[in-house]
Structures are given as C-alpha cells and as structure tokens.
Amino acid sequence: MKIEFTKRRLYAHLIIGALWFVLGVTGLILGENIYWFGYGYLMIGILYLGHFLYDQKHQYLIIENGRITKNILYGFKNKMNVDEIQEIKKVGGDFILKLDTKTLKINIDLIDNTALLKLMEVLKEIDLPSEKSFLTS
C-alpha cells in the first residue's frame, strides 16, 4: 500500500519546476552578456521536475510485507519492520515511530487525507501497550 503525498505538494513542484525551466530557456535565448544564468535556472527547473517525477512514482511511504519504507529523493530510504515498532508518538504534526536503535519521523502534513486514514489504520493494528501508542489512548 502506498501512502501518497498531497496533490498540492506534487503540483507545486511541477509548477515551480516548469517556471524555472521556462525562465532558463528564456535566459538562454534572450541573454547576451549573462547567458550563464539561463543554465543555472534551467538546472534548477530540471531538478524540480525530477523531484516531481520521483515523488509521483514512489510517493511518501510504502507499507508492504510488514515493512514501512519512507522514500526520500536526496538520501537513503528509511525502512522499519512493523513488528519491531516499540513506541508511536505524535509530536506536533509528526508521527514518530521508535525502535531500539532508530526512529522514523512521518510528517502528516505531507500525506493526502485518505492515505492518512489508511496509515492510522495500519498503526492502530500494531499491538502496543496504551502508554506506548497515542492511538490507543
């Protein structure tokens, strides 16, 4: 099951990338003395468009085979077995899943509302004592 980003976040990256790309092409075509700015703008546009495509394909979280995987473009994927989760906290706008050695921080503002309900159902199914999970209290 994929926990999806909000459409607003995805399309913001698409629009910003397209604007930077158009600005870069315009700078290359019209710029005489400072044409190298066009290359910079073009590169920023390509990076934003790449970020959009990566997020569109992989989304925010993948929950399958008893494992939660957080997809991050500029880093390693964070993985955590659901059975090994020892504590679930809600701090501000984040869910924090804790193991002995590592934590996984899930920003709920980035998650689509329907996907957030699915995520909460999965987290409620984890058998934790009530003092270790905010969902049972």
C-alpha positions as CSV (number, residue, x, y, z in Angstrom):
1,M,0.0,0.0,0.0
2,K,1.3,3.4,-0.9
3,I,0.8,6.4,1.4
4,E,0.6,9.3,-1.1
5,F,1.8,12.9,-1.0
6,T,-0.8,15.6,-1.1
7,K,-1.7,16.7,-4.6
8,R,-0.9,20.3,-3.7
9,R,2.7,19.4,-2.8
10,L,3.2,17.4,-6.0
11,Y,1.8,20.0,-8.3
12,A,3.7,22.8,-6.5
13,H,6.9,21.0,-7.5
14,L,5.7,20.6,-11.1
15,I,4.7,24.3,-11.4
16,I,7.9,25.6,-9.8
17,G,10.0,23.3,-12.0
18,A,8.2,24.4,-15.1
19,L,8.6,28.1,-14.2
20,W,12.3,27.7,-13.6
21,F,12.7,25.8,-16.8
22,V,10.9,28.4,-18.8
23,L,13.0,31.1,-17.1
24,G,16.2,29.2,-18.0
25,V,15.2,28.8,-21.7
26,T,14.2,32.5,-21.9
27,G,17.6,33.4,-20.3
28,L,19.5,31.4,-22.8
29,I,17.6,32.8,-25.8
30,L,17.5,36.5,-24.8
31,G,20.5,36.8,-22.5
32,E,23.5,38.3,-24.2
33,N,26.1,39.1,-21.5
34,I,24.7,36.9,-18.7
35,Y,23.5,33.9,-20.6
36,W,25.1,31.6,-18.0
37,F,22.2,32.5,-15.6
38,G,20.0,30.6,-18.1
39,Y,22.0,27.4,-17.5
40,G,21.5,27.8,-13.7
41,Y,17.8,28.4,-14.0
42,L,17.5,25.5,-16.4
43,M,19.3,23.2,-14.0
44,I,17.0,24.2,-11.1
45,G,14.0,23.6,-13.3
46,I,15.2,20.1,-14.2
47,L,15.9,19.3,-10.6
48,Y,12.4,20.4,-9.5
49,L,10.8,18.4,-12.4
50,G,12.9,15.4,-11.5
51,H,11.8,15.7,-7.8
52,F,8.2,15.9,-9.0
53,L,8.6,12.7,-11.1
54,Y,10.3,10.8,-8.3
55,D,7.6,11.8,-5.8
56,Q,4.8,11.0,-8.3
57,K,6.2,7.5,-8.9
58,H,7.4,6.5,-5.4
59,Q,5.1,8.6,-3.1
60,Y,5.9,9.2,0.6
61,L,5.5,5.8,2.3
62,I,5.2,2.2,1.2
63,I,3.7,-0.3,3.5
64,E,4.1,-3.9,2.4
65,N,5.2,-7.3,3.7
66,G,5.3,-6.0,7.3
67,R,7.7,-3.2,6.5
68,I,7.3,0.6,6.3
69,T,9.6,2.4,3.8
70,K,9.9,6.1,3.7
71,N,11.1,7.3,0.2
72,I,13.5,10.2,0.2
73,L,14.9,11.6,-3.0
74,Y,18.1,13.1,-1.6
75,G,19.1,10.3,0.8
76,F,18.7,6.7,1.7
77,K,15.3,5.0,2.2
78,N,14.3,4.6,5.8
79,K,13.0,1.2,6.5
80,M,11.3,-0.2,9.6
81,N,9.7,-3.5,10.3
82,V,6.2,-3.0,11.7
83,D,6.5,-5.9,14.2
84,E,9.6,-4.3,15.7
85,I,8.0,-0.9,16.5
86,Q,8.1,-0.3,20.2
87,E,6.5,3.2,20.5
88,I,4.4,5.5,18.5
89,K,4.2,9.2,19.4
90,K,2.5,12.2,17.9
91,V,4.6,15.4,18.3
92,G,3.2,18.5,16.6
93,G,2.4,17.5,13.0
94,D,4.6,14.3,13.0
95,F,4.2,10.7,13.9
96,I,7.4,9.3,15.4
97,L,7.9,5.5,15.3
98,K,10.6,4.2,17.5
99,L,12.7,1.1,17.6
100,D,15.6,0.3,19.9
101,T,18.2,1.8,17.6
102,K,16.4,4.1,15.2
103,T,13.3,6.3,14.7
104,L,11.2,7.1,11.7
105,K,9.6,10.5,11.6
106,I,6.4,10.8,9.4
107,N,5.3,14.3,8.6
108,I,1.5,14.1,8.4
109,D,1.2,17.5,6.6
110,L,2.7,15.9,3.5
111,I,0.2,13.0,3.4
112,D,-3.1,13.0,1.5
113,N,-6.2,12.8,3.8
114,T,-7.4,9.4,2.5
115,A,-3.9,8.0,2.8
116,L,-3.6,9.4,6.3
117,L,-6.7,7.4,7.3
118,K,-5.1,4.2,5.9
119,L,-1.9,4.9,7.7
120,M,-3.7,5.4,11.0
121,E,-5.5,2.1,10.5
122,V,-2.2,0.3,10.0
123,L,-0.7,1.9,13.0
124,K,-3.7,1.0,15.2
125,E,-3.2,-2.6,14.2
126,I,0.2,-2.7,15.9
127,D,-0.1,-4.4,19.2
128,L,1.4,-1.9,21.7
129,P,0.5,-1.1,25.3
130,S,-1.6,2.0,25.7
131,E,1.2,4.1,27.2
132,K,3.4,3.4,24.2
133,S,0.9,4.4,21.5
134,F,-1.1,7.6,21.3
135,L,-3.6,5.9,19.1
136,T,-5.0,3.7,21.8
137,S,-5.4,6.4,24.4
